[in-house]
Amino acid sequence: MLIVEDKGGAIALMLASLFFLGTFPAVLTLLERRGRLPQHTYLDYSVANLLAAVVIALALGQAGQSKPGMTDFFAQLTQIHDNWPSVLFAMAGGVFLGLGNLISQYAWAFAGLTVTNIICSSLTVVLGTTMNYFLDGRINRAEILFPGVACFLVAVFLGAAVHSSNAKDNEKKLSVAESRGVDPSSDVTGKNPKKNGDYENGTDAGHQAKKPGTAEFIIAVENRRSIKVFGSGKLLGLVLIFFAGVCFSLFAPAINIAVNDQWHALKTKGTPHLVVYTAFFYFSLSCFVLGIGLNLWFLYRPMASVPASTVGAYARDWNGRHWALLAGLLCGFGNGFQFMAGQAAGYAAADAVQALPLVSTFWAVILFKDYRKSSRKTYLLLAAMLTMFVVAVAVLMASAGHRKT
């Protein structure tokens, strides 16, 4: 069984997790903007996310000899009658992650990739890191950790300001376009709106001809995407973001309790604590069950004005399936690496992977052309938000400690 125990290995895992967790939202957003139904995407994502947990458990949790006091993956699966309290904590963490991911997929459409991830990550740190600090027996340096948490809190308010400013910029662009006779509800490409999956190859010449940052480009994206956001209140996106952030802030503390049993839930004397690989498997299993169950329901009863679908239509929809599966693998391995790093250096320090919006912002600007032709105020707020975020993550990582047991 591979157990990471040194700080250097933990930081390497954090960096890998940072890239994976910052990239998978961009992949899901790409599919949504190409018109693929979010229900179809999330069903594929859920399968791949569980597959990643199985691979990690088998490759790292079962290989080699077990350490004293640690039981390998298969052996712990047979001990469910003794370790079930820890299993329930791990599965509760998976439920929180599943809800957060599901809500954030819609929040990305309403508020944008950058702002959504910034606020969600900041809330995760402000709430989740504080809980993990006390759960970990204060192994992280509080005089460094909590100033970093304060920086994340400032980033939350800056993120909300960026969202508001950018929304006003887009409203001005659309208003000017209307004065020129452009109807925001019309298909500016001159073509009829296409069905789910028709845009997968990204060959819509009309859409590509629109310059990023213009009103015509914004309208073209709206006509193309699966989640329609025109006419929605500004507060809807922020409400979704904050609810997702609260869910995200709870899943790491749940895994922490499942692995380290700080609340002494294991009543049978001598029962080994769950190793991080077993906890991650149960965590991903509950996330899978929730994701499959809710999205099968959403196929027939969709929300946010998304078109209804069927199981048959989902099975036939291969457009973009490889991207959805890739997103699930990235998220699965990213979360697994974060938990492995947390077990070595403290889960509070491992929350440094919440720097993922830095990666997401790169994809948002390069891939989706966000913030093109925005106002100076929006650019200043965006720069201030990202700067505060970089400072917060550096401070948080500097607080890393070392778990003795």
TORTOR-627402 format. One record per residue (C-alpha): residue in one letter; y, z, x negated; residue number from 1. Coordinates in steps of 0.1 Angstrom, whole numbers, plus 2048, in hexadecimal, padded with zeros to 3 digits. Example, Ala and Ser with C-alpha at 12.3 -4.5 7.8 and 13.67 -1.06 7.14 Angstrom:
REM residues 2
<atom "A" <7D3 84E 785> 1>
<atom "S" <7F5 847 777> 2>
REM end
This chain:
REM residues 405
<atom "M" <800 800 800> 1>
<atom "L" <822 7F6 7F2> 2>
<atom "I" <83B 812 7F4> 3>
<atom "V" <85F 80C 7E6> 4>
<atom "E" <86B 82C 7D6> 5>
<atom "D" <887 823 7BE> 6>
<atom "K" <8AB 81C 7C7> 7>
<atom "G" <8AC 7FA 7B6> 8>
<atom "G" <88F 7EE 7CB> 9>
<atom "A" <89F 7FC 7EA> 10>
<atom "I" <8C0 7E9 7E3> 11>
<atom "A" <8AD 7C9 7DD> 12>
<atom "L" <89D 7CD 7FF> 13>
<atom "M" <8BF 7D4 80F> 14>
<atom "L" <8CD 7B4 801> 15>
<atom "A" <8B0 79F 80D> 16>
<atom "S" <8B2 7B0 82F> 17>
<atom "L" <8D8 7A9 830> 18>
<atom "F" <8D2 784 82C> 19>
<atom "F" <8B6 782 846> 20>
<atom "L" <8C8 797 860> 21>
<atom "G" <8E9 784 85B> 22>
<atom "T" <8D8 762 85E> 23>
<atom "F" <8C2 766 87D> 24>
<atom "P" <8DF 76A 896> 25>
<atom "A" <8EE 74A 889> 26>
<atom "V" <8CD 738 890> 27>
<atom "L" <8CC 745 8B4> 28>
<atom "T" <8F0 73C 8B9> 29>
<atom "L" <8EA 719 8AC> 30>
<atom "L" <8CF 714 8C7> 31>
<atom "E" <8E5 722 8E3> 32>
<atom "R" <901 70B 8D9> 33>
<atom "R" <8E9 6EE 8D9> 34>
<atom "G" <8E0 6F6 8FD> 35>
<atom "R" <8BE 706 8FA> 36>
<atom "L" <8B8 721 914> 37>
<atom "P" <8BB 744 905> 38>
<atom "Q" <89B 74E 919> 39>
<atom "H" <887 733 907> 40>
<atom "T" <896 73C 8E5> 41>
<atom "Y" <890 762 8E9> 42>
<atom "L" <86C 75D 8F3> 43>
<atom "D" <865 74A 8D3> 44>
<atom "Y" <879 763 8BF> 45>
<atom "S" <865 780 8CC> 46>
<atom "V" <844 771 8C2> 47>
<atom "A" <850 76A 89E> 48>
<atom "N" <860 78C 89B> 49>
<atom "L" <83F 79D 8A3> 50>
<atom "L" <82D 786 88B> 51>
<atom "A" <844 791 86F> 52>
<atom "A" <83B 7B6 875> 53>
<atom "V" <815 7AD 875> 54>
<atom "V" <819 79B 854> 55>
<atom "I" <82C 7B8 844> 56>
<atom "A" <813 7D1 850> 57>
<atom "L" <7F5 7BE 844> 58>
<atom "A" <804 7B2 823> 59>
<atom "L" <816 7D2 818> 60>
<atom "G" <808 7EE 82E> 61>
<atom "Q" <7E3 7E7 829> 62>
<atom "A" <7E1 7D8 806> 63>
<atom "G" <7D7 7EE 7E9> 64>
<atom "Q" <7CE 813 7E9> 65>
<atom "S" <7DF 82D 7FF> 66>
<atom "K" <7F5 848 7EF> 67>
<atom "P" <7ED 86D 7F3> 68>
<atom "G" <7F9 878 816> 69>
<atom "M" <7FE 854 821> 70>
<atom "T" <7E4 841 837> 71>
<atom "D" <7E2 81B 837> 72>
<atom "F" <7EB 806 855> 73>
<atom "F" <7C9 801 865> 74>
<atom "A" <7C0 825 861> 75>
<atom "Q" <7E0 830 873> 76>
<atom "L" <7D9 819 890> 77>
<atom "T" <7B9 82D 897> 78>
<atom "Q" <7CC 84E 896> 79>
<atom "I" <7E0 847 8B5> 80>
<atom "H" <7D2 866 8C6> 81>
<atom "D" <7E3 87B 8AC> 82>
<atom "N" <803 868 8A2> 83>
<atom "W" <80D 85B 8C4> 84>
<atom "P" <82E 86F 8C5> 85>
<atom "S" <839 85C 8A6> 86>
<atom "V" <82D 83B 8B5> 87>
<atom "L" <842 841 8D4> 88>
<atom "F" <861 846 8BE> 89>
<atom "A" <85A 826 8AC> 90>
<atom "M" <855 813 8CC> 91>
<atom "A" <875 822 8DA> 92>
<atom "G" <887 813 8BC> 93>
<atom "G" <878 7F1 8C4> 94>
<atom "V" <885 7F4 8E8> 95>
<atom "F" <8A8 7FB 8DB> 96>
<atom "L" <8A7 7DD 8C3> 97>
<atom "G" <899 7C6 8DE> 98>
<atom "L" <8B5 7D0 8F6> 99>
<atom "G" <8CF 7CC 8DB> 100>
<atom "N" <8C3 7AA 8D0> 101>
<atom "L" <8C0 79D 8F4> 102>
<atom "I" <8E4 7A9 8FD> 103>
<atom "S" <8F3 79C 8DD> 104>
<atom "Q" <8E5 779 8E3> 105>
<atom "Y" <8FC 777 901> 106>
<atom "A" <918 789 8EF> 107>
<atom "W" <918 76F 8D3> 108>
<atom "A" <920 755 8EE> 109>
<atom "F" <93D 768 8FD> 110>
<atom "A" <94D 778 8DE> 111>
<atom "G" <941 763 8C1> 112>
<atom "L" <928 769 8A5> 113>
<atom "T" <940 77B 88D> 114>
<atom "V" <951 793 8A4> 115>
<atom "T" <930 79C 8B6> 116>
<atom "N" <91E 7A4 896> 117>
<atom "I" <93C 7B7 887> 118>
<atom "I" <940 7CF 8A4> 119>
<atom "C" <91A 7D3 8A9> 120>
<atom "S" <914 7DB 885> 121>
<atom "S" <932 7F2 883> 122>
<atom "L" <926 806 8A1> 123>
<atom "T" <903 807 892> 124>
<atom "V" <911 817 873> 125>
<atom "V" <929 82F 884> 126>
<atom "L" <90F 83C 89C> 127>
<atom "G" <8ED 835 88B> 128>
<atom "T" <8F7 83E 868> 129>
<atom "T" <904 85F 872> 130>
<atom "M" <8E4 867 884> 131>
<atom "N" <8CF 85B 866> 132>
<atom "Y" <8E3 870 84E> 133>
<atom "F" <8D9 890 85F> 134>
<atom "L" <8B6 884 866> 135>
<atom "D" <8B1 87D 841> 136>
<atom "G" <8BA 8A0 837> 137>
<atom "R" <8DC 895 829> 138>
<atom "I" <8CD 884 80B> 139>
<atom "N" <8EB 86C 80B> 140>
<atom "R" <90C 876 7FC> 141>
<atom "A" <922 880 81A> 142>
<atom "E" <943 87E 807> 143>
<atom "I" <93B 858 802> 144>
<atom "L" <927 851 821> 145>
<atom "F" <940 85C 83C> 146>
<atom "P" <95E 84A 82D> 147>
<atom "G" <949 82B 82F> 148>
<atom "V" <941 833 853> 149>
<atom "A" <966 837 85A> 150>
<atom "C" <96C 814 84C> 151>
<atom "F" <952 806 863> 152>
<atom "L" <964 816 880> 153>
<atom "V" <984 805 876> 154>
<atom "A" <971 7E4 875> 155>
<atom "V" <967 7E9 899> 156>
<atom "F" <98B 7E9 8A5> 157>
<atom "L" <995 7CC 88E> 158>
<atom "G" <977 7B9 89C> 159>
<atom "A" <983 7BF 8C0> 160>
<atom "A" <9A6 7B3 8B5> 161>
<atom "V" <998 793 8A6> 162>
<atom "H" <985 78B 8C6> 163>
<atom "S" <9A4 790 8DB> 164>
<atom "S" <9BB 77C 8C4> 165>
<atom "N" <9A2 75F 8C1> 166>
<atom "A" <99D 75F 8E7> 167>
<atom "K" <9C3 75B 8EC> 168>
<atom "D" <9C4 73F 8D2> 169>
<atom "N" <9A9 72C 8E5> 170>
<atom "E" <9BB 732 906> 171>
<atom "K" <9DB 723 8F7> 172>
<atom "K" <9C8 705 8EA> 173>
<atom "L" <9B8 6FF 90D> 174>
<atom "S" <9DA 704 91E> 175>
<atom "V" <9E9 6E9 908> 176>
<atom "A" <9CC 6D2 90E> 177>
<atom "E" <9D0 6D7 934> 178>
<atom "S" <9F4 6CD 931> 179>
<atom "R" <9E8 6AD 922> 180>
<atom "G" <9D1 6A7 93F> 181>
<atom "V" <9B0 6B3 930> 182>
<atom "D" <99B 6C6 949> 183>
<atom "P" <989 6E4 938> 184>
<atom "S" <96C 6E1 951> 185>
<atom "S" <966 6BD 94A> 186>
<atom "D" <94F 6AD 931> 187>
<atom "V" <967 6A1 916> 188>
<atom "T" <94C 68D 905> 189>
<atom "G" <94C 676 922> 190>
<atom "K" <927 67B 928> 191>
<atom "N" <914 68F 942> 192>
<atom "P" <90A 6B2 938> 193>
<atom "K" <8E7 6B1 929> 194>
<atom "K" <8C9 6C6 932> 195>
<atom "N" <8BB 6E1 91C> 196>
<atom "G" <8AF 6D5 8FB> 197>
<atom "D" <8C0 6B3 8FC> 198>
<atom "Y" <8D8 6BD 8E1> 199>
<atom "E" <8BE 6CA 8C9> 200>
<atom "N" <8C2 6AE 8B0> 201>
<atom "G" <8E8 6B3 8B0> 202>
<atom "T" <8EF 68E 8B4> 203>
<atom "D" <90A 691 8D0> 204>
<atom "A" <923 679 8C1> 205>
<atom "G" <93E 684 8DA> 206>
<atom "H" <93B 6A8 8D0> 207>
<atom "Q" <93B 6A0 8AB> 208>
<atom "A" <95B 68B 8AF> 209>
<atom "K" <96F 6A9 8BB> 210>
<atom "K" <982 6BA 89F> 211>
<atom "P" <978 6DF 89A> 212>
<atom "G" <992 6F7 8A7> 213>
<atom "T" <9A0 6DF 8C1> 214>
<atom "A" <99F 6E5 8E7> 215>
<atom "E" <988 6C6 8EA> 216>
<atom "F" <970 6D6 8D1> 217>
<atom "I" <96F 6F6 8E5> 218>
<atom "I" <969 6E4 905> 219>
<atom "A" <94D 6CF 8F5> 220>
<atom "V" <93C 6EE 8E9> 221>
<atom "E" <93F 6FE 90C> 222>
<atom "N" <930 6DF 91C> 223>
<atom "R" <913 6DE 903> 224>
<atom "R" <909 703 902> 225>
<atom "S" <8F0 714 919> 226>
<atom "I" <905 734 920> 227>
<atom "K" <926 72A 930> 228>
<atom "V" <943 740 927> 229>
<atom "F" <962 72F 936> 230>
<atom "G" <971 744 952> 231>
<atom "S" <961 765 946> 232>
<atom "G" <977 783 940> 233>
<atom "K" <980 78D 91D> 234>
<atom "L" <971 7B0 922> 235>
<atom "L" <94E 7A2 92A> 236>
<atom "G" <947 798 906> 237>
<atom "L" <953 7BA 8F9> 238>
<atom "V" <93F 7CE 912> 239>
<atom "L" <91F 7BB 908> 240>
<atom "I" <927 7C0 8E3> 241>
<atom "F" <92C 7E6 8E6> 242>
<atom "F" <90D 7EA 8FB> 243>
<atom "A" <8F9 7D7 8E1> 244>
<atom "G" <908 7EB 8C5> 245>
<atom "V" <8FD 80C 8D5> 246>
<atom "C" <8DA 7FF 8D8> 247>
<atom "F" <8DA 7F3 8B4> 248>
<atom "S" <8E6 815 8A8> 249>
<atom "L" <8C7 827 8B7> 250>
<atom "F" <8AA 812 8A9> 251>
<atom "A" <8AC 81D 884> 252>
<atom "P" <8AE 843 88C> 253>
<atom "A" <890 83E 8A3> 254>
<atom "I" <87C 82E 886> 255>
<atom "N" <889 84A 86F> 256>
<atom "I" <87A 865 886> 257>
<atom "A" <85A 851 88B> 258>
<atom "V" <854 84F 866> 259>
<atom "N" <861 872 85A> 260>
<atom "D" <85A 887 879> 261>
<atom "Q" <87A 89C 876> 262>
<atom "W" <875 8A9 899> 263>
<atom "H" <851 8B5 892> 264>
<atom "A" <843 8A1 8AE> 265>
<atom "L" <821 89E 89D> 266>
<atom "K" <80F 8BC 8AB> 267>
<atom "T" <7EC 8B7 89B> 268>
<atom "K" <7EB 8C8 879> 269>
<atom "G" <7E5 8B1 85C> 270>
<atom "T" <7EF 891 86F> 271>
<atom "P" <7FE 879 856> 272>
<atom "H" <821 86C 85D> 273>
<atom "L" <823 848 867> 274>
<atom "V" <829 831 849> 275>
<atom "V" <846 81A 84D> 276>
<atom "Y" <82F 7FC 852> 277>
<atom "T" <81D 80C 86F> 278>
<atom "A" <83D 817 87F> 279>
<atom "F" <84C 7F4 87B> 280>
<atom "F" <82E 7E5 88C> 281>
<atom "Y" <830 7FB 8AB> 282>
<atom "F" <856 7F6 8AA> 283>
<atom "S" <852 7D0 8AB> 284>
<atom "L" <836 7D2 8C5> 285>
<atom "S" <84C 7E3 8DE> 286>
<atom "C" <869 7CB 8D6> 287>
<atom "F" <851 7AE 8DC> 288>
<atom "V" <845 7BC 8FE> 289>
<atom "L" <869 7C2 909> 290>
<atom "G" <875 7A0 8FE> 291>
<atom "I" <858 78D 90E> 292>
<atom "G" <85A 7A1 92E> 293>
<atom "L" <880 79E 934> 294>
<atom "N" <882 779 92A> 295>
<atom "L" <866 76F 941> 296>
<atom "W" <87A 780 95C> 297>
<atom "F" <89A 76E 951> 298>
<atom "L" <888 74D 952> 299>
<atom "Y" <888 74F 978> 300>
<atom "R" <8A6 767 97D> 301>
<atom "P" <8BE 75E 961> 302>
<atom "M" <8E0 76F 95A> 303>
<atom "A" <902 763 94D> 304>
<atom "S" <8FF 743 962> 305>
<atom "V" <8E2 736 94C> 306>
<atom "P" <8CC 71D 95D> 307>
<atom "A" <8AB 729 96B> 308>
<atom "S" <88A 71D 95B> 309>
<atom "T" <864 721 95E> 310>
<atom "V" <848 72B 947> 311>
<atom "G" <83D 707 947> 312>
<atom "A" <85F 6FA 93D> 313>
<atom "Y" <85F 714 921> 314>
<atom "A" <83D 709 914> 315>
<atom "R" <849 6E5 914> 316>
<atom "D" <86A 6EC 902> 317>
<atom "W" <863 6E5 8DE> 318>
<atom "N" <887 6DC 8D6> 319>
<atom "G" <894 6F7 8BE> 320>
<atom "R" <874 70C 8C0> 321>
<atom "H" <870 70B 89A> 322>
<atom "W" <894 719 897> 323>
<atom "A" <88D 735 8B0> 324>
<atom "L" <86D 73E 89D> 325>
<atom "L" <880 73F 87C> 326>
<atom "A" <899 756 88C> 327>
<atom "G" <87D 76E 896> 328>
<atom "L" <86E 76E 873> 329>
<atom "L" <890 774 863> 330>
<atom "C" <897 792 87A> 331>
<atom "G" <874 7A0 876> 332>
<atom "F" <874 79F 850> 333>
<atom "G" <899 7AB 84F> 334>
<atom "N" <891 7CA 864> 335>
<atom "G" <871 7D1 850> 336>
<atom "F" <883 7D0 82F> 337>
<atom "Q" <89F 7E6 83D> 338>
<atom "F" <886 801 847> 339>
<atom "M" <874 7FF 826> 340>
<atom "A" <895 804 814> 341>
<atom "G" <89E 820 82B> 342>
<atom "Q" <87E 833 824> 343>
<atom "A" <887 831 7FF> 344>
<atom "A" <8AC 837 7FD> 345>
<atom "G" <8B4 846 81F> 346>
<atom "Y" <8B9 834 840> 347>
<atom "A" <8DE 83C 840> 348>
<atom "A" <8E3 828 820> 349>
<atom "A" <8CC 80D 82C> 350>
<atom "D" <8E5 807 848> 351>
<atom "A" <8F8 7F4 82D> 352>
<atom "V" <8E5 7D6 83A> 353>
<atom "Q" <8FD 7D7 857> 354>
<atom "A" <912 7C1 840> 355>
<atom "L" <900 7A5 851> 356>
<atom "P" <921 799 862> 357>
<atom "L" <92C 78D 840> 358>
<atom "V" <90F 775 840> 359>
<atom "S" <914 76D 865> 360>
<atom "T" <939 766 860> 361>
<atom "F" <930 74D 844> 362>
<atom "W" <919 73A 85D> 363>
<atom "A" <933 73D 879> 364>
<atom "V" <94E 72D 864> 365>
<atom "I" <938 712 853> 366>
<atom "L" <91F 70A 86E> 367>
<atom "F" <932 710 88F> 368>
<atom "K" <956 709 883> 369>
<atom "D" <963 72A 892> 370>
<atom "Y" <987 734 88D> 371>
<atom "R" <992 711 884> 372>
<atom "K" <9B7 70B 88D> 373>
<atom "S" <9BB 72F 898> 374>
<atom "S" <9DC 743 896> 375>
<atom "R" <9E8 754 876> 376>
<atom "K" <9E3 775 888> 377>
<atom "T" <9BE 76E 88E> 378>
<atom "Y" <9B9 765 869> 379>
<atom "L" <9CA 785 85E> 380>
<atom "L" <9B5 79A 875> 381>
<atom "L" <995 788 86A> 382>
<atom "A" <99D 78D 846> 383>
<atom "A" <9A5 7B2 84B> 384>
<atom "M" <985 7B7 85F> 385>
<atom "L" <96F 7A7 844> 386>
<atom "T" <981 7BA 828> 387>
<atom "M" <97C 7DB 839> 388>
<atom "F" <958 7D2 83F> 389>
<atom "V" <951 7CA 81A> 390>
<atom "V" <961 7EB 810> 391>
<atom "A" <94C 7FE 82A> 392>
<atom "V" <92B 7EF 81F> 393>
<atom "A" <932 7F5 7FA> 394>
<atom "V" <93A 819 801> 395>
<atom "L" <91C 81D 817> 396>
<atom "M" <904 80F 7FC> 397>
<atom "A" <914 826 7E2> 398>
<atom "S" <909 844 7F6> 399>
<atom "A" <8E4 83C 7F2> 400>
<atom "G" <8CE 859 7EA> 401>
<atom "H" <8A9 85D 7E1> 402>
<atom "R" <88F 86A 7F9> 403>
<atom "K" <878 883 7E7> 404>
<atom "T" <85C 883 800> 405>
REM end
